[in-house]
Amino acid sequence: MKMYLLSLGAGLLVGVIYSLLNVRSPAPPVIALVGLLGILIGEQSVPLVKRVFSGEPINVSWFNRQCMPHVFGHLPSGAQAAAAKAVDEIANDERAG
């Protein structure tokens, strides 16, 4: 969540700078972003509907495992980031040596 807030803050700062310089933002209009959100939600509705029609239960763990990562991406966590960094360092050491 922290990364999303930092991203939002950086975007706001850039928007203020653009406004002060009287420069138009190259970002897509809000309507396009809403359309992209619709695409993401629409992609996840198909597996959800298939599961309903097959009679399988829909529970929170299935939804979190199957739908959430596709819509919001994998949210970073401190432990995962540290482990990934350690693996990258080991791989780099093996390539170098």
Beta strands, then each sheet from edge to edge (+ up, - down):
end
